[in-house]
């Protein structure tokens, strides 16, 4: 590297006296408030990237020194940083654009007690250094990563030697424990608020996040279902935490769920114009149209977004589509999807083609009727207004609860499956 490039990298470790004062003041205020509560969580206050396509430094300012674990993943190339649970107070739009070897990065909760930063690399990289500096002389503690460009063969050799923490594969599980058998014969409905934690999902024009919108809707729907007294309800997540797609499927199957409802809110790229209304999706090897294929591809990248290593994904999840046992389940899923559309007609705006199908990984349970409901488009002004409205949420959740009742109650009464 040139002397100038080295100087730029070294400068990233420092901040101006003014910046240092602001960071120190904020950190002190946070520390005082938390000390009063007997807590001491980690706070990340700023982030910087410098360097070029040969060597890049990534720096995060922290309120205290922490332990970290760093590993890389391939296809796509990523650098993953695991930290104790951290509150991120980065500037708006931080991570949307990178520099040097980093295309972009994202950050958030990956499990209770743990947070993660995932850097998307422009190509194969070698982790040259990874360390955390203590706070000193008015400067905050700093997490520093030095990345160096390398070739794919060297990168893959590093992966083969096992550069990821052994505990990482078990670090992201649904937050709700399996229920204890209690003889309750009511059907179980599993609600799956999409995204969560490090995976924000789509974003509204005012900064609204899909993960928050669908969690709020799921909580309202849960209340509607439970208030009827006819159903048991479980949620794959009840807080802002990331759950891998395969774990969501296993969550429903391990509880012998009678229904699985995955909740999302789509967004169209600007080049594709606008669309509006709710859409109900079922599983199919062949997408019903190009938009369904695009959406399935996007939703199926959740694990990649969160920095999950997919190499150990069990074959039963990947190959369930060929399981003959799923034929009956797919039929029930389609019947339930039609029931949802019939009920939503009176409560919510529907997409011009409200019933679609595609290869969504989260719908792969062979023995649980499953649908994915896109409640609307975060990229459309009128839809976004509704998605963030408590009154719309209550009315639409009531319609969806009625669809569940219309579908499950006759099956139970006739001696059908009592999952």
Secondary structure, DSSP 8 states (H G I E B T S, - for coil): --HHHHHHHHHHT---HHHHHHHHHHHHHHHHHHHHTT---EEEEEEEEEE-SSEEEEEEEESS----EEEEETTTTEEEEEEESEEE---TTTTSS-BTTEEEEEEEEEETTEEEEEEEESS-EEEEEEEEE--BTTB-EEEEEEEEE--HHHHHHHHHT--S-GGGGGS---SS---------SEEEEEEE--BTTB---B-TTS-BHHHHHHHHHHHHHHHHHHTTSEEEEES-SSS----HHHHHHHHHHTT-SEEEEEEEE---GGG----SEEEEEE-SS-SSHHHHHHHHHHTTHHHHTT---TT--HHHHTGGG-TTHHHHHHHHHHHHHHHHHHHTTTS-EEEEEEEEE--GGG--TTS-EEEEEEEETTSHHHHHHHT-HHHHHHHHHHHHHHHHHHHHHHHHTT----
